[in-house]
Amino acid sequence: MGGDALGDVAVTEAVFIEHSRAFLVDMIGIDGAQIEPDVNLVAAGLVDSLKLLEYFDFVEQMRGEQIPAAAVSFELLSTIRGAYRLLSA
């Protein structure tokens, strides 16, 4: 994995969830406690397809490099916990 948004420190799932919640709160303006790691962000109406692309950009920034297109799926990206798995894709 390349250098991530936290320098060369490995991003744990807990840290990723915390940073994702903060990003999503800034993007959509709701209480972060409402965003559970396994909730489908699109199905819950929290994000639309354009906001999901913004979230994907955030995930790539956390990873520190581009994510191979073959590794990306809507199912993974639509939940915080799924998006975490993209960090090691």
Number of C-alpha atoms within 10 A of each C-alpha: 11 14 14 18 17 13 11 11 9 15 18 11 16 12 13 19 19 14 17 23 21 16 16 23 16 12 14 12 11 14 12 16 8 11 21 14 21 11 16 21 20 16 11 11 8 18 19 13 11 9 16 18 13 16 21 19 14 17 25 18 17 22 23 18 15 15 18 9 8 7 11 15 12 13 10 16 22 23 19 26 20 18 25 24 14 19 24 11 14
